[in-house]
Amino acid sequence: MESPGEPKVYANRATGVDLGPDGDAYRSSVVLAPILVDDAVPGNPLTTAWSVLAGDAVLSDPSAAQPRLTFGSTDFAVLRLEADDGEVTTFDEVTLSGQFHQEVLVASHSPARVHVPTSDALGAQWRDPGFDDSSWQSGTQGAGFNANPASSPDSTLYQTLIGTLDLHSRMYGLQSSCYLRIPFEIAAPEAILHMVLRLNYDDGFVAYINGHEVARSNA
């Protein structure tokens, strides 16, 4: 029985931490939203600490209650959240599996426009997404020319790689480079984990996406 005016003392109950069941993630970056239930005893601020136990995902702020998780090259992440009320530490763990797929954005013989420059008059503006390339030659890539003798095995190889943008008459012995614009659209750029560029070239190239250089070789 409590005496009148006697301060009440309550036992400290461990903080409830619930990350939910293991599940799937359909974006490369998600905000984590755990359920935390605390009784405010002993009155200290509740602190949280996230950690990645498996996988190479990255947390925006491991000490935040609701950080953003960004998947790496692996398609899963095992996570732990610890909650500490100053006296008792509790935790929960969950596994998130990324449900991603590969998509070819630019396939062989995709539509393209090409220009063989005879001066530097265009500067860098031709790399901009909004550049008007309607006057350029249109066709299907790859673009270039075959200078190998017809009897050479390389002759057949190169011809299979060149689409309708054969530039032999405009480049061979005249110009060393051409500008190639290949349009593609991505509905949700934030969902991309990584992009891979694969191409056949001879003997150099510089690649740009929306005007930003992303790769080069021998140029």
Stockholm file with secondary structure:
# STOCKHOLM 1.0

chainA/1-219         MESPGEPKVYANRATGVDLGPDGDAYRSSVVLAPILVDDAVPGNPLTTAWSVLAGDAVLSDPSAAQPRLTFGSTDFAVLRLEADDGEVTTFDEVTLSGQFHQEVLVASHSPARVHVPTSDALGAQWRDPGFDDSSWQSGTQGAGFNANPASSPDSTLYQTLIGTLDLHSRMYGLQSSCYLRIPFEIAAPEAILHMVLRLNYDDGFVAYINGHEVARSNA
#=GR chainA/1-219 SS CCCTTCCCCCCCCCCEEECCSCEEECSSEEECCCEEECCCCSCCCCEEEEEEEESSCEESCTTSSSCEEECCSSSEEEEEEEEECSSCEEEEEEEEEECCCCCCSSCTTCEEEEECCSSSTTTTGGGSTTCCCTTSEEEESCEECCCSCTTSHHHHHHHHHCCSEECHHHHTTTCSCCEEECCCCCSCGGGCCCCCCCCCCSSCEEEEETTEEEEEECC
#=GC SS_cons         CCCTTCCCCCCCCCCEEECCSCEEECSSEEECCCEEECCCCSCCCCEEEEEEEESSCEESCTTSSSCEEECCSSSEEEEEEEEECSSCEEEEEEEEEECCCCCCSSCTTCEEEEECCSSSTTTTGGGSTTCCCTTSEEEESCEECCCSCTTSHHHHHHHHHCCSEECHHHHTTTCSCCEEECCCCCSCGGGCCCCCCCCCCSSCEEEEETTEEEEEECC
//
